[in-house]
Amino acid sequence: METRQLKKRRTQGTCSYDQGSCAENEAPAEQPGGSSSRPLSALVRLYVYALHGCLCEVAFTAVCDWCSTQDRRLAGHTSLWALPMYATAIYLMEGLRSWLLAQHQPLPVRLTAYTLFIYFWEMSWGAGLRLLRACPWDYSGYRYNLGGLVTLEYALPWAVAAFIAEQHVIRNTLRIRLH
């Protein structure tokens, strides 16, 4: 019976979970015995996304600092402003992901859309925080920066982050069910 339910879950929607390139039903099949389950609320998903984004930023800054200074403490850093910034960005990417998958867009197109969205989001938040004199980053020292708020040199890391967000973070967060 379990095998049948797993097979049913994998074939729900318009493709299998293994492909990740088209719209699929994120909800697992109902549990045996008739117990109902509900997806995570938007507030809980925002919390998960905020923590994921901040953890990734701390890890990224620790590795970047280690590459330039060889400091083995790996003391990454972030700002509390990152919590709402990452929470809302990944939450909005949920909708963008759903729309792009429904349109049967291939992975390179989706990654390009996500990366452009990330640049728009970082630029918007940076401009707003700069008005408050609270922007925690400054890319002015990078060759391909736009007003010090974004840098094109981070396009590949942002695309990798978008891939991880789409294929793992969003997908698995949407599959979590509370009983």
C-alpha positions in Angstrom: 0.0 0.0 0.0 2.8 2.5 0.9 4.5 1.8 -2.5 1.3 2.6 -4.3 0.8 5.8 -2.4 4.4 6.9 -3.1 4.0 6.1 -6.8 0.7 8.1 -6.8 2.4 11.1 -5.2 5.3 11.1 -7.7 3.0 11.1 -10.6 0.5 13.7 -9.4 0.5 16.9 -11.4 2.1 17.1 -14.8 5.4 15.5 -14.0 7.4 13.6 -11.5 9.1 15.1 -8.5 12.5 14.0 -9.8 12.2 16.3 -12.8 11.6 19.6 -11.0 10.9 21.2 -14.4 7.1 21.5 -14.4 4.2 22.1 -12.1 3.6 19.4 -9.6 1.3 18.9 -6.7 3.4 19.8 -3.6 1.0 18.0 -1.2 1.7 14.4 -0.3 -1.2 11.9 -0.5 -3.4 11.7 2.5 -2.2 9.6 5.4 -3.6 6.1 5.9 -6.3 5.9 8.5 -7.9 9.1 7.3 -6.0 11.5 9.5 -6.0 14.9 8.0 -3.0 17.2 7.6 -2.6 20.8 6.7 0.3 22.7 5.1 2.5 25.1 7.0 1.0 28.5 7.4 2.4 31.5 5.5 3.8 32.8 8.8 5.7 29.6 9.5 7.0 29.5 5.9 8.3 33.1 6.3 10.1 32.0 9.4 11.7 29.0 7.7 12.8 31.2 4.8 14.2 33.9 7.0 16.3 31.4 8.9 17.5 29.7 5.7 18.5 33.0 4.1 20.4 34.2 7.2 22.2 30.9 7.6 23.3 30.9 4.0 24.5 34.5 4.2 26.5 33.8 7.4 28.0 30.7 5.7 28.8 32.6 2.5 30.4 35.6 4.3 32.5 33.1 6.4 33.8 31.4 3.3 34.5 34.6 1.5 36.3 36.1 4.5 38.3 32.8 4.8 39.3 33.0 1.2 40.7 36.5 1.6 42.2 36.3 5.2 42.6 32.6 5.9 40.8 33.2 9.2 39.9 29.7 10.5 37.3 31.1 12.9 34.9 31.3 10.0 33.1 34.2 11.6 30.4 34.9 9.1 28.1 37.8 9.6 24.7 39.2 8.6 22.2 41.9 9.8 18.8 41.6 11.4 17.5 43.4 8.3 18.3 40.1 6.5 15.5 38.3 8.3 12.5 40.1 6.7 14.5 40.6 3.4 15.1 36.8 2.9 11.7 35.8 4.4 9.7 37.9 1.9 12.1 37.2 -1.1 11.8 33.5 -0.8 8.1 33.7 0.0 7.5 35.7 -3.2 9.7 33.2 -5.1 7.2 30.5 -4.1 4.6 32.2 -6.3 7.1 32.9 -9.1 8.2 29.3 -9.0 4.6 28.1 -9.2 3.9 30.3 -12.1 7.1 29.4 -14.0 6.5 25.7 -13.5 2.9 26.0 -14.7 4.2 27.7 -17.8 6.6 24.7 -18.3 9.6 27.0 -18.3 13.0 25.2 -18.5 15.4 25.5 -15.6 17.7 28.1 -17.2 14.8 30.4 -17.8 13.6 29.9 -14.2 17.0 30.6 -12.8 17.4 33.7 -14.9 14.0 35.0 -13.7 14.9 34.2 -10.1 18.2 35.9 -10.3 16.7 39.1 -11.9 14.1 39.0 -9.1 16.8 38.7 -6.5 18.7 41.7 -7.9 15.5 43.7 -8.0 14.8 42.8 -4.4 18.3 43.5 -3.2 18.3 46.9 -5.0 14.9 47.8 -3.5 15.8 46.8 0.0 19.2 48.5 -0.3 17.7 51.8 -1.5 15.1 51.8 1.3 17.7 50.9 4.0 20.1 53.5 2.6 17.3 56.2 3.1 17.2 55.1 6.7 21.0 55.1 6.9 20.8 51.4 7.8 22.0 49.5 4.7 24.4 46.8 6.0 26.2 46.2 2.7 28.1 48.4 0.2 29.3 47.0 -3.1 31.0 50.2 -4.2 34.4 48.5 -4.2 33.3 46.0 -6.8 33.9 46.7 -10.4 30.4 45.9 -11.7 28.3 47.5 -9.0 25.1 49.5 -9.4 25.1 52.4 -7.0 26.9 50.2 -4.4 23.6 48.4 -3.8 24.1 45.3 -6.0 27.0 43.8 -7.9 26.9 41.8 -11.1 29.8 39.7 -9.8 27.4 37.9 -7.5 25.2 36.7 -10.4 26.5 33.1 -10.2 26.2 32.8 -6.4 22.6 34.3 -6.6 21.7 31.8 -9.4 23.1 28.9 -7.2 21.1 30.2 -4.3 18.0 30.4 -6.5 18.5 26.8 -7.6 18.8 25.6 -4.0 15.7 27.6 -3.0 13.6 26.2 -5.9 14.8 22.6 -5.8 15.1 22.1 -2.1 14.0 24.9 0.3 10.7 25.9 -1.2 9.8 22.5 -2.6 10.4 20.7 0.7 8.8 23.5 2.9 5.6 23.2 0.8 5.6 19.4 1.3 5.7 19.7 5.1 2.3 18.8 6.6 1.1 19.2 10.2 -1.2 16.5 11.6 
